[in-house]
Amino acid sequence: MVPGLSVNANDGAVPDSLVIVSNREPYSHERTDDGEIRVQSAAGGLTSALDPVMQSRGGTWVAWGSGDADMDVATNGVVEVPPSDPAYDLKRVPLSDEAVQGYYYGYANQVLWPLCHEDTGRMWAEPAYWEQYRAVNGQFAEAVDAVADVGQPVWFQDYHLGLAPRLLRERRPEAMLLQFWHIPWPAPSVFRHCPHSDALLDGLLACDVIGFHTAGYAEQFLHCVDSAFSAATIDTDAGTVTRNDERTRVVANPLGIDVEGVRDRARTADVGSIRDTVLGGSRSDTSIRLALGVERLDYSKGIPERIEALAHLWDRRPDLRGEFTYVQKASRTREGIAAYRRYRADVVDAVERVNDRFGTDDWQPIVYTEATLDNETLAGLYRAAEVMVVTPHRDGMNLVAHEYPVACVDGDGALVLSELAGAATHLDGALTVNPHDIEAIADTIERALKLEKSDRADRLARLQQSAEALDSSQWVARQFSPGQSP
């Protein structure tokens, strides 16, 4: 391990070359119906934050080769990316269908995901899930060992790879290992529900540095370690764990967004055309104000409660019917898990009930879409919305809450934000709300619609400043500079 990291939080803190390890790959190769192979770039905050760093610094990104043509274009599992201007290697780890079911759909997303979102009633822990999770983490460790140069830092990403650091440490005792846990970390009383919890903690403590989005998550991790290992020495002020001659630094390092990228896309967006496309020409009356929600169809996102809150608002305030439309942009996810399929059905049913109850020939209360929207269209939709509603039950961060105010380049917008999202810790100016309180959500949406112009402008300016302070370009440097604040 590397006990004494001492670098500054600037570009110089980032190594000249590094190894990134994640479940999801930044580029995949897919075969089309006509037999051609096309490259697809992954969406999301992780790729947008790390891909530019890898392109500028070089190294290797190790990830599951999930594309159906991935191995056809790789040599020994390695392909240079981006295809248009190769800058680093992508090492693909092949996984069998059985491994994916047990490791990804099983332990990662039916044990760790509900556990960390403190929804233990949804946990389902079959013995085979753990065996596959452990085996796949071993595959990742083996793949990293095969490609990492001596002295090259290795940075693991997220809850899919909780054991891989320890398995790699056994192969590389002197390596610099880091981990970033992108989802919440639960309280010790909840973490005790985790099957093999001690093994998971031991796997993570093989790292020199572990990062979380908030200080609260970092503190809860330290409390879990303290509860599990009596021989561990915890320094909560310094954020360190010393155990078995290993020292791990635990830090809060919030991930933000590419601020300039979002802002530029919003400025050039054809808002009128985007509004027409999403709402439909017959429903795109510009006098109707827009509220918006954008998320995956995940049970942690609180969509049914939000829809119930909207129904509550329109019920008690008939004068608001026809005044605003709520747009729900939803994306299907993890459909291999029954709980996610049921959740989608519940959301669709809730939308239909509200529209049947309140809709008229001239006004549709909720516009629900699962259409794939590119980044430019999404930025324009943000800009068109006067109110963004982000009310997850729990969320590691939630980058939509960062993107929305940055996209409000016209100086008008209000954010309704769950107080249980990591973003609520960092974004000043949001209207925060308990995501389980239906009436409070309705009240807060109404308040957002009725904010005085000066208050809206002040809150939006503070939100924009907060998002700018966490620009993703500095996130990587901070991870290699423990102790530096954003």
N, C-alpha and C positions, 0 to 999 in steps of 0.2 A: 504494500500500500504506500501511498504518498502522504505522509502526515502533515507536511508543512507547505500547503499551497500559499503562495504570496505573489499575487499578480494584481494589476489594476483593471478596473471595469471599463475597458475600452477595447478597440479592435486588437490591440496587442495582447490581450488576455487570451484570445482564441488561438489554439495551437495551429501551426502551419499545416498540419494534416491530422485527421482524426477518423475514428470509426464510429458511425452511428448505427444503432441496433434498434429496430422497431418491428412490430408485427406487420404493419402495412408498408408497402413499397411506394416510393415516390413516382415511379413510372412502371407501367405494366404493358405487356404486349398481348393483344387480343386478336384472335382470328375472326374475320368477318364471314358473312354467309357465302360470299363469293371466293373465299379462300385466301384473301389478302390478310397481311398482318399489319395492324395499326397500333400506334403507341398512344396510351392514355396517361395523362398526368393526374395524380391524386389531388383531390381538393382537401381543404382543411388547414387549420392553423399550424399543425406540426410540419407539414411539407412546406408551407409558405415561409415558415421561419427558418428551417434547416437547409432546404435546397439551395438558396442563394449562398449560404455559408460554405456548403460543400462545393459549389461551383467555383467559389473564389479561393478556397483553401485546399481542396482536393482531399483524397482519402478513399474510404470505402463505406458504403451504406449496406448493411446486412438486413434482409427482410424476407418475409415469406413470399415466395414466388407464386402469386395467386392467379396470374393471367394464364389463359389456356395455351398461349404460345410462348410463354416466358422462357422455357428451357430450350425451345427450338432456336432461339436467337442467341443463346448464351454459350460460352465456352467454359466448361467446368463450373457452370452455374454463375458465371460472371459476365456482365455486359457493361459497356461504357455508356454513360448517360451525362447530360441529355443527348438524345440521338442527333439533334441538329448541330450540336457543338460539344462533343464529349469533354467532360471536366473531371469526372470521378467514376469509380467503379461501383456497380451495384451487384452485390453478391446475393443470389437468391437461394433461399432454403426451401427445398421441396417438401411438402407435407401431404401425407395420404389423406383420403377422405375421412378415415377413422380418426386420424390425429386431429384434423380440423374440428370434427364433432366433439371430441373430448377436451382438447386444449382450448379452442376458441369458443365454440358454442356451449361447452360444458363448464369447465372450471373458471375460465376468465369471465364469462358473461352470465353464468347462472350461480356462481358462488361469489367471486370477488366484486363484480359490478353491483349487485344488490347489497352486498355487505357494506361496501364503501359508501353507498348512497343511503345507508341506514334503513334499508327496506328488507330486513332479514326474513320476513314472511315469504318472500319470493325466492329465497335461496333453495337450490336443489343440488345436493352434493352426492353424486354417485361415485363409488370407489374408482371406477374407470376414468372419471374426469381427472382426478389427481394424478393417476399414473400417466395419462397422456400429457398433462400439463408439465409434469416433471421431465418426461421423455423429450418433449418438444423444446423445452428450455435447454436441455442437454444438447440437442441438435444445434441450437443457436450458439451455444458456447463453443461447440466444436467448430462451427463455421467461422466464428470470430477468430478463434485460435489459428485457423488455417490462413487467414488473410492479414491479420494485424501485424504491423512491424513492431520491433522492439522499441519501447518508449512511446508508442503511439497511443494517446488516450482513447478509451472506449466509453461511449455514452449510450446507456440503455434508456429506452423510452417506454414508460407506462406499465400498467398492471399485468399485461400479458407476459412480462419477462421478470417476474419477481424472484425466480430461482437462478436465472442465468448468471448474475454477477458472482455468486458463490461458486458455481460450477466452472466459471472461467478463472476465478481466483486460484482454484486448485491447480490449474494449468499454468497460470501466469502470476506467481506470487508478487512480483514487483510492478505489475501493471497499474496504471492510473485508471480507475473505474469510477464512473459517475452514473447516476440514475435520476430521471425526472418522472415523478408520479403525477400524471395529469388529472386524475380524478380526486375526489375528496378522500381524506383519511379519517376513519371513524374514531369515536371515543373508545377507550379500553373496554367499557362495558359491552359495546357492540362488537368490537374486534374479537372478543372471546368466543363469539359464535363461529369464527372462521375455522374450518377443518385444517389441521396442519399449520396453525398460526405461527408456532415457534419456528418452523422450517422456513416460512415465508419471511419472517423478520430476519432470520439468520442469513437468508439469501441476499436481502437488501443491505445488510450490515457489512457485506464484503466490499461495498463501495467506499471510496474516499469521500464522496459528496453525494447527498441525496437532496433533490429539490422538490418543493411543493409550491402551489400557487399562493398560499396564504400562510401567515405565521401561525394561525390557529391549527391548520393541518399539521404543520411541522411540530407544534407542541403536543398534539395528540399522538403523533408517531413516537415522540420521546416518552410519553406516558405509557404507551403500549410496550415499548422496550423495557422500561423500568418495571412494569408489572410482570413481564415474561422472564427476565433474566436477572436474578439477584446478584450475579457476579459483575454485571455491567455497571460502569460508572457514568452517570448522566450529569452533564453540566448544562443546565437549562439556559443559563445566561449566555454561554458561549455557543450553545446549540451543538454539543458534541456528545458522542457515545464512545467510550473506551471499553473494549471487551476482547479478551483473548489476544492481547497485544495488537489489536487493530483499533484504529481511531477513525470514526466517521463524522463528518460535518453535516448537519441537517439544517437546510436553509430555506427561507421563503424567497422565491424568485418568480414572480408572476409573468406569465406569457401574455404578450399583447398582440397587436396586429400590424400589418404593413400600412401605416397611416397614410402615407403619400399615395400608395396604390389605390386604396379605397377612395380617397378624396378625388383623385384624378378620374377614376371611373364614374364617380357620382357627377362630377362637373360635366362630363361629356355625354352622359346618358340622355336619351330622348324620353323624358319622363312621361310626356303625353302618350306616346306610342306604347310605352311599357304599361302604363295604366290601362289603356284600351285592351292590350293583350291579356293582361291578368284578369281584369274585371269583365271583359267582354264588351263590345261596342254598345250594346243596349243598356248596360249598367254603368257606364263610365262617365256619368254626369259629373263634371268637375266641381259642382257645388256640394257634392257629397264628400265629406271628410273621410280620411282613411286611418284606421288603426291596423296594426300589423303584428303577426307572430311568425317567427321563422325557426323551425327546429326539426330534428329527427323525431320519428314516431317512437319515442322511448318513454317508458312509464315514469321516468324521473322528471319529465318535462312539465307536468302539471297542466296539460291541455284540457282535459275534461273539466277540471275546476274552473279554468279560465272561461270556457264556453258557458258553464253554469252561471258564472259571475256576469257575463254579458246578458244572458237571459234575465237575470235578476235586475240588471240595470234597465233594460228595455221595458220590463214589466212595471217597475215603479216609476219610471220616467217615460211615459208615452211620447212626450215631446221630443225625445232623442231618436225615436224611430224615424228613419229616413234622413236623419242628420249625418250619421256616419255608418260606414260599412267596415266590418272587421275582416281582414284577409288572413287566412291561415295557410302559410306555405309549409307543407309537411313533406318529409322524405322518409320513405320506407327504410327500415334497417333491421338486421338480425332476424329475418323472417323464418330462419330455421328454428327459432325458439317460439313455442306456443304462446307464451305470455305476450310477446310482441305482436303476434297476429291478433290476439284478442284485444289488445290495446288499440290497434288501428281500427278494428271493427267498432269498438266503443266510441272512439273519436268521431268516426263517420256517422254513426247513429246519432250522437249528440248534436252534430252540425245539422243533420236533417230535421231533427225535432225542433230546433230553434228556428230554422228557416220556415218550416211548416207553420209554426205558431205565429211568427211575427212578419213574415214576408208578404209583400204585396206585388201587384203587377209591375210597379215602378221601382221597387226597392228590394234587394236581397240582403238580409242582415249579415250573413257570413258567406264569404267566397272562399271555398276550400280548394286547394290545388296541390297536386303531387307532381306537377310538371317540373322537369329539370330546368333550372335557370342558371345561365352562365353568370360569371362574376359581374359583368357589366349590367345585365338586367337586374340582378339582385341589388346592386348599388343604386340603380334608378328607382327601384321599388322602395328602398329605404328612404330615399329623398322625397318620394311622393307621400309617405306616411307622416301624419302629424303626431301620431302616438305609436310607440313600439312597446309591446307587452312581452316581458320575459319573466315568467313566473315558475321556474322549476322548483320541485320539492327540495332538491339539492343539486349543486353543479360545481365541478372543480373550479371552473372560471366562468365560461360562457362568453365567447368572442363576439357573438351577435350583439351583445350589449355594448361592446367596444366599437363595432363597425357602424352601428346605426348613427350615433351622434356625429361621427367623423363624416358620414355621407350626407348629413344635413347641411349642405353647403349654402342653402338659402337662408340659414339662420333661424329656422323654425323647426321645432321638434321637442317631444317630451318622452322620457323613458320611464316606464313602470317596471320595476325590477324586484325580483324576489330577494328578501333579506338573507336567504339561505344559499344564494349563488356566490361563488368566490368573487365575482365581479363587484358585488356590493361592498366588499372590503376596500376596493381600489377606486371606484368611480364616484366622484363627488358630483352631486346635482340630480341624481336619480330620485324618483318617488318610490321609496321602498315599501314592501308589503309582505305580510305573512302569506305564503303561497297556499296554505291550507284554509284560509279564512275567506270564504266565498264573498261575503258582504264587504269585507275590506278591499278585496280585489275590485269589486264593482265600484266602490267609493273612490278608489284611487284612479281607475280609468276615467271616471267622471271628472275628477279633479284635474287630471291631465288634459282633458278636452277643454276645460274651462279656465286654465291658467291665464292670468293676465300676461299681456305681451311682454312686459318688462321682466316678469318672473321667468317666463319661458326662455327668453333670451339669456338671462343670467344663468339659469340652470344648464342650458345647452352649452354655453361657453365653458362652464366648469367641467362638464362631461367631456368636451373636446380636449381640454387641457389635461385631464386625467388620462385619457386614452393616448394622447401624444407622449406623455411621460413614460408610458409602458410600451413604446414602439418595439416591435419584435426584433428589430435590428440589434438591440442591446441585450436581449434575453440570453443569447448564447454567451456573450462576454461575461454577463453576471454569473452564469453557472460556473464558469471557470475562475470566478473572483469571489469566493465565499466571503460574506460579511459586507459586501457592497450593496447599498440600497438603490432601488430604482428612483 
